[in-house]
């Protein structure tokens, strides 16, 4: 059974736009053996629309380029590059194009949409097309959204002004062994089935081989990575995507001289303990047991 996949940006064909000016390139889904993760890249033309609908799964998104309008029952929001958010299960929503260029965003769908049930999506009556407002991540009414800036990954540039674009202390930077992690979507944002966060490796950043009791997806945005999935080595760069199923042993190292950065998702959400099973720990135990025999 395959527990991982790699999608090369250059080898993944773009689907055509639908009649409303929208398209989605599925990178991880049910056909790949995923149970908890649907992951893709969406595009919407400036005059495009995605009519109001609901899902029986949770949807997280991160805007990569351009601007787009998101309509939800509570209001209409103008999303720009770096914005991210959560659409809980069953919440009606619609998308409208904006600006002068195509908007592009990554989406994470958990659990995986099922083709045999109409991809777990139903059309609903149209939502009011109100004048959109920009996000205010410090406003408690819009705590399902946030904004990311690459400078947030630099431990030496953390400041009150920079941290003000984060909704709470939950978004404080985690730094260890040349790796920095910036949480975006998790339980504090209202997610129950998945997480979404940004990861950056310094030139000497390395994560030893390990596995998880959940699925992970990685969309590479900057730099080059040496990635190993169940003993298969890959060199991955901007636009490439990879998925590691539960139990897939994987590890990463920065293969370049500059920073390595990717968008990562997890589903289901990690347990409170034993989220990581590092190969080195069990190799150490085996050796220690041999010495006592």
Secondary structure, DSSP 4 states (H G I P E B T S, - for coil): ---EEEE-GGGSPPPPP-TTSEEEEEEE-GGGT-SS-EEEEEEE-TT-EEEEEEESSEEEEEEEESEEEEEETTEEEEEETTEEEEE-TT--EEEEE-SSS-EEEEEEEES---GGGGGGEEE-PPPP-PPPEE--TTSGGGTTEEE--GGGG-GGG--HHHHTTSSSGGGPPEEETTEEEEEEESGGGT-SSEEEEEEEE-TT-EEEEEE-SSEEEEEEEES-EEEEETTEEEEE-TT-EEEE-TT--EEEEE-SSS-EEEEEEEESPPPSS---EEHHHHHHHHHHHHHH-
